[in-house]
């Protein structure tokens, strides 16, 4: 079972980060691709510092993340509407 405290100086996998953030695999991929979450690729897999996860859940970044989410959601709706 995963410890509920995010440690700033520990490196986490995307799976562990998803667990902390309670987001889907596709969402974390989008956040990584757009640079909202900074990560390092090691052997083809992303590694994320704990302080990066903590930064993401801070109130200052919440608005930025919501804006990215809203843009993705709106773009998806437009694409579906064209079908």
MOPAC internal coordinates of N, CA, C and O (Angstrom, degrees):
PM7 1SCF
backbone

  N    0.0000 0     0.00 0     0.00 0    0    0    0
  C    1.4618 1     0.00 0     0.00 0    1    0    0
  C    1.5293 1   109.57 1     0.00 0    2    1    0
  O    1.2310 1   120.71 1   -41.28 1    3    2    1
  N    1.3030 1   116.24 1   138.72 1    3    2    1
  C    1.4469 1   122.82 1  -175.16 1    5    3    2
  C    1.5252 1   111.57 1   -77.35 1    6    5    3
  O    1.2310 1   120.82 1   -43.01 1    7    6    5
  N    1.3437 1   116.04 1   136.99 1    7    6    5
  C    1.4581 1   121.37 1   175.02 1    9    7    6
  C    1.5218 1   107.95 1   -65.53 1   10    9    7
  O    1.2310 1   119.85 1   -43.52 1   11   10    9
  N    1.3269 1   117.88 1   136.48 1   11   10    9
  C    1.4559 1   120.50 1  -174.54 1   13   11   10
  C    1.5297 1   113.61 1   -78.70 1   14   13   11
  O    1.2310 1   119.80 1   168.33 1   15   14   13
  N    1.3310 1   117.99 1   -11.67 1   15   14   13
  C    1.4562 1   120.65 1  -179.80 1   17   15   14
  C    1.5241 1   110.16 1   -92.53 1   18   17   15
  O    1.2310 1   120.82 1   -50.93 1   19   18   17
  N    1.3194 1   116.03 1   129.07 1   19   18   17
  C    1.4607 1   121.36 1   176.40 1   21   19   18
  C    1.5194 1   107.15 1   -85.26 1   22   21   19
  O    1.2310 1   120.62 1   -55.35 1   23   22   21
  N    1.3038 1   116.42 1   124.65 1   23   22   21
  C    1.4605 1   121.67 1  -179.11 1   25   23   22
  C    1.5279 1   108.78 1   -97.45 1   26   25   23
  O    1.2310 1   119.75 1   -57.00 1   27   26   25
  N    1.3300 1   118.09 1   123.00 1   27   26   25
  C    1.4581 1   121.92 1  -173.34 1   29   27   26
  C    1.5320 1   114.95 1   -58.15 1   30   29   27
  O    1.2310 1   119.81 1   146.39 1   31   30   29
  N    1.3140 1   117.97 1   -33.61 1   31   30   29
  C    1.4679 1   120.42 1  -173.98 1   33   31   30
  C    1.5245 1   113.62 1  -102.19 1   34   33   31
  O    1.2310 1   120.66 1  -159.89 1   35   34   33
  N    1.3151 1   116.34 1    20.11 1   35   34   33
  C    1.4628 1   121.97 1   176.37 1   37   35   34
  C    1.5206 1   108.16 1  -107.54 1   38   37   35
  O    1.2310 1   120.87 1   -34.98 1   39   38   37
  N    1.3221 1   115.94 1   145.02 1   39   38   37
  C    1.4573 1   121.07 1   178.28 1   41   39   38
  C    1.5252 1   108.47 1   -96.57 1   42   41   39
  O    1.2310 1   121.02 1   -47.23 1   43   42   41
  N    1.3436 1   115.66 1   132.77 1   43   42   41
  C    1.4576 1   121.88 1  -177.98 1   45   43   42
  C    1.5279 1   110.82 1  -117.53 1   46   45   43
  O    1.2310 1   121.02 1   -25.41 1   47   46   45
  N    1.3210 1   115.65 1   154.59 1   47   46   45
  C    1.4586 1   121.41 1   173.90 1   49   47   46
  C    1.5236 1   108.19 1   -81.33 1   50   49   47
  O    1.2310 1   120.39 1   -10.98 1   51   50   49
  N    1.3253 1   116.87 1   169.02 1   51   50   49
  C    1.4634 1   119.52 1   177.18 1   53   51   50
  C    1.5278 1   110.57 1   -64.36 1   54   53   51
  O    1.2310 1   120.38 1   145.94 1   55   54   53
  N    1.3129 1   116.88 1   -34.06 1   55   54   53
  C    1.4581 1   120.76 1   178.80 1   57   55   54
  C    1.5354 1   110.60 1   -63.79 1   58   57   55
  O    1.2310 1   120.61 1   135.95 1   59   58   57
  N    1.3235 1   116.43 1   -44.05 1   59   58   57
  C    1.4657 1   120.18 1   178.59 1   61   59   58
  C    1.5257 1   110.70 1   -65.50 1   62   61   59
  O    1.2310 1   120.71 1   137.86 1   63   62   61
  N    1.3342 1   116.25 1   -42.14 1   63   62   61
  C    1.4666 1   120.65 1   178.64 1   65   63   62
  C    1.5269 1   110.52 1   -62.16 1   66   65   63
  O    1.2310 1   120.54 1   138.11 1   67   66   65
  N    1.3339 1   116.57 1   -41.89 1   67   66   65
  C    1.4713 1   120.86 1   177.28 1   69   67   66
  C    1.5215 1   110.25 1   -58.64 1   70   69   67
  O    1.2310 1   120.50 1   139.25 1   71   70   69
  N    1.3184 1   116.65 1   -40.75 1   71   70   69
  C    1.4675 1   120.85 1   179.43 1   73   71   70
  C    1.5157 1   112.00 1   -62.70 1   74   73   71
  O    1.2310 1   120.88 1   136.37 1   75   74   73
  N    1.3253 1   115.93 1   -43.63 1   75   74   73
  C    1.4668 1   119.55 1   178.42 1   77   75   74
  C    1.5229 1   111.45 1   -64.84 1   78   77   75
  O    1.2310 1   120.84 1   137.41 1   79   78   77
  N    1.3302 1   116.01 1   -42.59 1   79   78   77
  C    1.4581 1   121.31 1  -174.60 1   81   79   78
  C    1.5242 1   113.36 1   -85.41 1   82   81   79
  O    1.2310 1   121.05 1   166.25 1   83   82   81
  N    1.3406 1   115.60 1   -13.75 1   83   82   81
  C    1.4697 1   121.86 1  -178.61 1   85   83   82
  C    1.5326 1   110.93 1    56.88 1   86   85   83
  O    1.2310 1   121.52 1  -127.38 1   87   86   85
  N    1.3390 1   114.69 1    52.62 1   87   86   85
  C    1.4545 1   121.33 1   178.89 1   89   87   86
  C    1.5247 1   109.47 1  -126.90 1   90   89   87
  O    1.2310 1   120.66 1   -17.32 1   91   90   89
  N    1.3072 1   116.34 1   162.68 1   91   90   89
  C    1.4590 1   121.45 1  -178.12 1   93   91   90
  C    1.5253 1   111.10 1   -80.34 1   94   93   91
  O    1.2310 1   121.33 1   -11.58 1   95   94   93
  N    1.3200 1   115.05 1   168.42 1   95   94   93
  C    1.4585 1   121.10 1   178.20 1   97   95   94
  C    1.5284 1   110.59 1   -62.71 1   98   97   95
  O    1.2310 1   120.38 1   138.19 1   99   98   97
  N    1.3209 1   116.88 1   -41.81 1   99   98   97
  C    1.4633 1   119.53 1  -179.39 1  101   99   98
  C    1.5327 1   111.54 1   -66.19 1  102  101   99
  O    1.2310 1   120.27 1   145.02 1  103  102  101
  N    1.3163 1   117.09 1   -34.98 1  103  102  101
  C    1.4619 1   120.31 1   178.32 1  105  103  102
  C    1.5145 1   111.26 1   -66.84 1  106  105  103
  O    1.2310 1   119.95 1   135.47 1  107  106  105
  N    1.3201 1   117.71 1   -44.53 1  107  106  105
  C    1.4656 1   118.51 1  -179.68 1  109  107  106
  C    1.5253 1   110.45 1   -66.00 1  110  109  107
  O    1.2310 1   120.24 1   144.91 1  111  110  109
  N    1.3372 1   117.15 1   -35.09 1  111  110  109
  C    1.4651 1   120.00 1   176.73 1  113  111  110
  C    1.5237 1   110.82 1   -61.65 1  114  113  111
  O    1.2310 1   120.57 1   136.18 1  115  114  113
  N    1.3364 1   116.52 1   -43.82 1  115  114  113
  C    1.4681 1   120.22 1   178.60 1  117  115  114
  C    1.5238 1   111.09 1   -63.12 1  118  117  115
  O    1.2310 1   120.37 1   135.94 1  119  118  117
  N    1.3292 1   116.89 1   -44.06 1  119  118  117
  C    1.4603 1   120.40 1  -179.65 1  121  119  118
  C    1.5266 1   111.54 1   -63.82 1  122  121  119
  O    1.2310 1   120.29 1   142.55 1  123  122  121
  N    1.3294 1   117.04 1   -37.45 1  123  122  121
  C    1.4577 1   121.09 1   176.75 1  125  123  122
  C    1.5265 1   110.62 1   -67.46 1  126  125  123
  O    1.2310 1   120.73 1   134.32 1  127  126  125
  N    1.3261 1   116.21 1   -45.68 1  127  126  125
  C    1.4647 1   121.47 1  -178.17 1  129  127  126
  C    1.5251 1   111.45 1   -61.54 1  130  129  127
  O    1.2310 1   120.49 1   140.34 1  131  130  129
  N    1.3277 1   116.67 1   -39.66 1  131  130  129
  C    1.4607 1   121.00 1  -178.51 1  133  131  130
  C    1.5303 1   112.84 1   -83.61 1  134  133  131
  O    1.2310 1   120.12 1   176.05 1  135  134  133
  N    1.3226 1   117.38 1    -3.95 1  135  134  133
  C    1.4605 1   120.55 1   177.68 1  137  135  134
  C    1.5171 1   114.49 1    80.53 1  138  137  135
  O    1.2310 1   120.25 1  -168.58 1  139  138  137
  N    1.3281 1   117.12 1    11.42 1  139  138  137
  C    1.4680 1   120.15 1   177.46 1  141  139  138
  C    1.5278 1   109.00 1   -68.04 1  142  141  139
  O    1.2310 1   120.98 1   142.05 1  143  142  141
  N    1.3224 1   115.73 1   -37.95 1  143  142  141
  C    1.4697 1   121.58 1   173.80 1  145  143  142
  C    1.5189 1   106.54 1  -109.39 1  146  145  143
  O    1.2310 1   120.65 1   -56.15 1  147  146  145
  N    1.3231 1   116.35 1   123.85 1  147  146  145
  C    1.4564 1   120.60 1   177.12 1  149  147  146
  C    1.5193 1   108.30 1   -87.62 1  150  149  147
  O    1.2310 1   120.91 1   -47.87 1  151  150  149
  N    1.3236 1   115.87 1   132.13 1  151  150  149
  C    1.4630 1   120.39 1  -177.92 1  153  151  150
  C    1.5172 1   109.09 1  -144.52 1  154  153  151
  O    1.2310 1   121.12 1   -15.01 1  155  154  153
  N    1.3090 1   115.46 1   164.99 1  155  154  153
  C    1.4527 1   122.74 1   177.86 1  157  155  154
  C    1.5157 1   108.16 1  -117.29 1  158  157  155
  O    1.2310 1   121.06 1   -43.14 1  159  158  157
  N    1.3076 1   115.57 1   136.86 1  159  158  157
  C    1.4556 1   119.88 1   179.99 1  161  159  158
  C    1.5283 1   108.69 1   -93.56 1  162  161  159
  O    1.2310 1   121.27 1   -55.35 1  163  162  161
  N    1.3151 1   115.17 1   124.65 1  163  162  161
  C    1.4584 1   121.87 1   179.84 1  165  163  162
  C    1.5175 1   107.58 1  -128.32 1  166  165  163
  O    1.2310 1   120.57 1   -62.93 1  167  166  165
  N    1.3147 1   116.51 1   117.07 1  167  166  165
  C    1.4652 1   119.78 1   179.35 1  169  167  166
  C    1.5151 1   113.33 1    57.90 1  170  169  167
  O    1.2310 1   120.40 1  -144.89 1  171  170  169
  N    1.3328 1   116.85 1    35.11 1  171  170  169
  C    1.4509 1   120.45 1   178.66 1  173  171  170
  C    1.5200 1   114.87 1    83.61 1  174  173  171
  O    1.2310 1   120.13 1  -179.06 1  175  174  173
  N    1.3256 1   117.35 1     0.94 1  175  174  173
  C    1.4678 1   120.91 1   179.75 1  177  175  174
  C    1.5243 1   109.35 1  -123.76 1  178  177  175
  O    1.2310 1   121.20 1   -34.74 1  179  178  177
  N    1.3221 1   115.31 1   145.26 1  179  178  177
  C    1.4613 1   120.37 1   179.83 1  181  179  178
  C    1.5181 1   111.13 1   -80.15 1  182  181  179
  O    1.2310 1   121.38 1   -34.41 1  183  182  181
  N    1.3227 1   114.97 1   145.59 1  183  182  181
  C    1.4648 1   123.19 1   173.60 1  185  183  182
  C    1.5205 1   107.26 1  -127.46 1  186  185  183
  O    1.2310 1   120.96 1   -45.04 1  187  186  185
  N    1.3200 1   115.77 1   134.96 1  187  186  185
  C    1.4619 1   121.44 1  -174.13 1  189  187  186
  C    1.5280 1   109.34 1  -124.72 1  190  189  187
  O    1.2310 1   120.85 1   -51.13 1  191  190  189
  N    1.3343 1   115.99 1   128.87 1  191  190  189
  C    1.4664 1   120.16 1   176.42 1  193  191  190
  C    1.5286 1   109.38 1   -69.94 1  194  193  191
  O    1.2310 1   120.75 1   -34.52 1  195  194  193
  N    1.3055 1   116.17 1   145.48 1  195  194  193
  C    1.4656 1   121.76 1   179.04 1  197  195  194
  C    1.5136 1   112.64 1   -58.34 1  198  197  195
  O    1.2310 1   120.16 1   142.45 1  199  198  197
  N    1.3524 1   117.31 1   -37.55 1  199  198  197
  C    1.4641 1   118.41 1  -179.81 1  201  199  198
  C    1.5200 1   111.73 1   -66.18 1  202  201  199
  O    1.2310 1   120.06 1   154.91 1  203  202  201
  N    1.3293 1   117.49 1   -25.09 1  203  202  201
  C    1.4661 1   121.17 1   175.74 1  205  203  202
  C    1.5298 1   110.47 1   -69.97 1  206  205  203
  O    1.2310 1   120.59 1   140.85 1  207  206  205
  N    1.3178 1   116.48 1   -39.15 1  207  206  205
  C    1.4719 1   120.71 1   176.81 1  209  207  206
  C    1.5259 1   109.09 1   -66.07 1  210  209  207
  O    1.2310 1   120.49 1   136.72 1  211  210  209
  N    1.3223 1   116.68 1   -43.28 1  211  210  209
  C    1.4681 1   120.59 1   178.65 1  213  211  210
  C    1.5268 1   111.03 1   -63.08 1  214  213  211
  O    1.2310 1   120.10 1   140.99 1  215  214  213
  N    1.3261 1   117.42 1   -39.01 1  215  214  213
  C    1.4640 1   121.42 1   178.01 1  217  215  214
  C    1.5273 1   109.78 1   -61.87 1  218  217  215
  O    1.2310 1   121.07 1   140.17 1  219  218  217
  N    1.3164 1   115.56 1   -39.83 1  219  218  217
  C    1.4611 1   120.58 1  -177.57 1  221  219  218
  C    1.5197 1   112.23 1   -63.61 1  222  221  219
  O    1.2310 1   119.76 1   144.91 1  223  222  221
  N    1.3056 1   118.06 1   -35.09 1  223  222  221
  C    1.4691 1   120.59 1  -178.16 1  225  223  222
  C    1.5220 1   112.80 1   -92.05 1  226  225  223
  O    1.2310 1   120.20 1  -176.67 1  227  226  225
  N    1.3256 1   117.21 1     3.33 1  227  226  225
  C    1.4596 1   119.95 1   178.17 1  229  227  226
  C    1.5234 1   110.14 1   -73.52 1  230  229  227
  O    1.2310 1   119.66 1   -27.68 1  231  230  229
  N    1.3078 1   118.26 1   152.32 1  231  230  229
  C    1.4734 1   121.25 1  -178.60 1  233  231  230
  C    1.5231 1   113.64 1   -58.82 1  234  233  231
  O    1.2310 1   119.81 1   148.78 1  235  234  233
  N    1.3377 1   117.97 1   -31.22 1  235  234  233
  C    1.4580 1   121.10 1  -177.57 1  237  235  234
  C    1.5289 1   111.38 1   -65.29 1  238  237  235
  O    1.2310 1   120.31 1   143.73 1  239  238  237
  N    1.3122 1   117.01 1   -36.27 1  239  238  237
  C    1.4612 1   120.71 1  -176.15 1  241  239  238
  C    1.5198 1   111.97 1   -88.58 1  242  241  239
  O    1.2310 1   119.98 1   163.93 1  243  242  241
  N    1.3138 1   117.65 1   -16.07 1  243  242  241
  C    1.4636 1   121.42 1  -175.60 1  245  243  242
  C    1.5293 1   112.02 1   -55.46 1  246  245  243
  O    1.2310 1   120.27 1   136.73 1  247  246  245
  N    1.3194 1   117.09 1   -43.27 1  247  246  245
  C    1.4605 1   121.15 1  -179.81 1  249  247  246
  C    1.5217 1   110.79 1   -63.60 1  250  249  247
  O    1.2310 1   120.21 1   137.57 1  251  250  249
  N    1.3294 1   117.20 1   -42.43 1  251  250  249
  C    1.4622 1   121.41 1   179.66 1  253  251  250
  C    1.5281 1   110.95 1   -62.34 1  254  253  251
  O    1.2310 1   120.48 1   135.55 1  255  254  253
  N    1.3110 1   116.70 1   -44.45 1  255  254  253
  C    1.4603 1   121.09 1   179.92 1  257  255  254
  C    1.5276 1   110.10 1   -64.01 1  258  257  255
  O    1.2310 1   120.21 1   137.75 1  259  258  257
  N    1.3159 1   117.20 1   -42.25 1  259  258  257
  C    1.4650 1   120.51 1   178.94 1  261  259  258
  C    1.5268 1   110.52 1   -61.97 1  262  261  259
  O    1.2310 1   120.42 1   138.42 1  263  262  261
  N    1.3331 1   116.81 1   -41.58 1  263  262  261
  C    1.4625 1   120.46 1   179.34 1  265  263  262
  C    1.5222 1   111.12 1   -61.26 1  266  265  263
  O    1.2310 1   120.16 1   136.65 1  267  266  265
  N    1.3334 1   117.31 1   -43.35 1  267  266  265
  C    1.4616 1   121.06 1   177.75 1  269  267  266
  C    1.5281 1   109.65 1   -63.16 1  270  269  267
  O    1.2310 1   120.45 1   134.34 1  271  270  269
  N    1.3190 1   116.74 1   -45.66 1  271  270  269
  C    1.4595 1   121.34 1   179.36 1  273  271  270
  C    1.5327 1   110.68 1   -59.18 1  274  273  271
  O    1.2310 1   120.26 1   135.19 1  275  274  273
  N    1.3299 1   117.12 1   -44.81 1  275  274  273
  C    1.4641 1   121.54 1  -178.62 1  277  275  274
  C    1.5292 1   110.85 1   -63.51 1  278  277  275
  O    1.2310 1   120.04 1   138.74 1  279  278  277
  N    1.3371 1   117.53 1   -41.26 1  279  278  277
  C    1.4636 1   120.62 1   178.31 1  281  279  278
  C    1.5225 1   110.77 1   -62.00 1  282  281  279
  O    1.2310 1   120.64 1   136.35 1  283  282  281
  N    1.3254 1   116.38 1   -43.65 1  283  282  281
  C    1.4666 1   121.06 1   179.56 1  285  283  282
  C    1.5300 1   109.80 1   -64.05 1  286  285  283
  O    1.2310 1   120.61 1   135.55 1  287  286  285
  N    1.3151 1   116.43 1   -44.45 1  287  286  285
  C    1.4627 1   121.41 1  -179.62 1  289  287  286
  C    1.5312 1   110.90 1   -62.18 1  290  289  287
  O    1.2310 1   120.43 1   134.11 1  291  290  289
  N    1.3390 1   116.78 1   -45.89 1  291  290  289
  C    1.4672 1   120.74 1  -179.92 1  293  291  290
  C    1.5272 1   111.20 1   -63.97 1  294  293  291
  O    1.2310 1   120.38 1   138.30 1  295  294  293
  N    1.3213 1   116.89 1   -41.70 1  295  294  293
  C    1.4673 1   121.12 1   179.14 1  297  295  294
  C    1.5265 1   110.46 1   -63.25 1  298  297  295
  O    1.2310 1   120.61 1   139.18 1  299  298  297
  N    1.3327 1   116.44 1   -40.82 1  299  298  297
  C    1.4645 1   121.13 1   179.03 1  301  299  298
  C    1.5268 1   110.46 1   -64.31 1  302  301  299
  O    1.2310 1   120.34 1   136.89 1  303  302  301
  N    1.3300 1   116.96 1   -43.11 1  303  302  301
  C    1.4624 1   120.90 1   178.87 1  305  303  302
  C    1.5291 1   110.96 1   -60.58 1  306  305  303
  O    1.2310 1   120.11 1   137.03 1  307  306  305
  N    1.3353 1   117.40 1   -42.97 1  307  306  305
  C    1.4677 1   121.75 1   179.25 1  309  307  306
  C    1.5244 1   111.02 1   -63.65 1  310  309  307
  O    1.2310 1   120.68 1   138.35 1  311  310  309
  N    1.3286 1   116.30 1   -41.65 1  311  310  309
  C    1.4602 1   120.63 1   179.62 1  313  311  310
  C    1.5216 1   110.42 1   -63.42 1  314  313  311
  O    1.2310 1   120.34 1   135.07 1  315  314  313
  N    1.3094 1   116.95 1   -44.93 1  315  314  313
  C    1.4664 1   121.51 1  -179.99 1  317  315  314
  C    1.5205 1   110.27 1   -65.09 1  318  317  315
  O    1.2310 1   120.08 1   140.77 1  319  318  317
  N    1.3218 1   117.46 1   -39.23 1  319  318  317
  C    1.4622 1   120.95 1  -178.87 1  321  319  318
  C    1.5286 1   111.95 1   -64.32 1  322  321  319
  O    1.2310 1   120.41 1   150.79 1  323  322  321
  N    1.3360 1   116.82 1   -29.21 1  323  322  321
  C    1.4777 1   120.40 1   179.15 1  325  323  322
  C    1.5135 1   112.08 1   -72.19 1  326  325  323
  O    1.2310 1   119.61 1   156.51 1  327  326  325
  N    1.3133 1   118.34 1   -23.49 1  327  326  325
  C    1.4611 1   122.03 1  -178.34 1  329  327  326
  C    1.4638 1   108.32 1   -72.53 1  330  329  327
  O    1.2310 1   120.10 1   180.00 1  331  330  329

